Amino acid sequence: MKRLLLITTGVMALTLMIYLTSCGKTVDAPVGSGITIVGQSTEEWDYNCMADWNIPASCYDAFRTFCVGQCALTLAQKNGAGAGPDAQAFYTDCINTTGGTAESCASFVCDDYGQWQAFCGFSTNSGRAADYLASKEGRCGYMSLIVDALVTGAAQSSSAGSTQQQTTEALNDVRVRWIAQGGEMYEVGDVPGEVGPLANPHYDQTDDRGLSEIKYRLPLPNLCSSTIDYILTADIGVAQALVKFTFKVTEPTATADDDTTADDDTTG
């Protein structure tokens, strides 16, 4: 029995020594370790559907940009025609009084004078804009979130006077596997668009605080009456944690308040 105890103690000491001397090297999490997502495990964002345009409020900025561009293109190509009588009058005045180019005057009239609204007020133009935004994820913009996962060792008991306490210790240099169901993963310092997304799964390691963190970029919803779930999982082999992000867009109604939804500027 004594010999068995010595062998067991020696194995435990050797295991501890290997783990301690591996500082700076990625290691697998010891049995009994745990991982948690810092913050809420579920988050949800709700958007109104802008009935006049039949787009989610999250798409307003992108919709406006598209309509301004199409309005300006129409004015410039048709020499002031095709975007309504007011737009044509403003355009002609800009050309005559400022000496601006066709492109600059068309953009000024459609954007600064708000003539894009009249242009996209025609159902054909409005439908074309809505179809463009709905045709591909990300055309309404993105939401970028920093997600942290904390890795801790197995809980240990300690005595404090007459009471027993459970304590855990953050583990550094532990391998963490991130898996995204939808959306894209980036390093925290990355600028999406300038660099490509990380591989999925993505392998990382915890820092000296026991944290592994990534930037998670989610396309904003581009359809009314839609619900989109994104799930991000952090796994250390012996345990895993996940967080769920949900976007919901209501059904279009005849009484949608465009004044309130148009100011929604949540972007990534």
ABEGO torsion letter per residue (X at the ends): XAAAAAAAAAAAAAAAAAAAAABGBBBBBBBGBBBBBBEBABBBBBBBBBAAAGBBAAAAAAAAAAAAAAAAAAAAAAGGBGAEAAAAAAAAAAAAAAGBBAAAAAAAAAAAAGAAAAAAABAAAAAAAAAAAAABBGAAEBBBBBBBBBBBBBBBBBBBEABBBBBBBBBBGBBBBBBBBEEBBBBAABBBGABBBBBOBBBBBBBAAGBBBBBBBBBBBABBGBBBBBBBBBBAGABBBBBBBBBBBBBBBAABBAAAAAABABBX
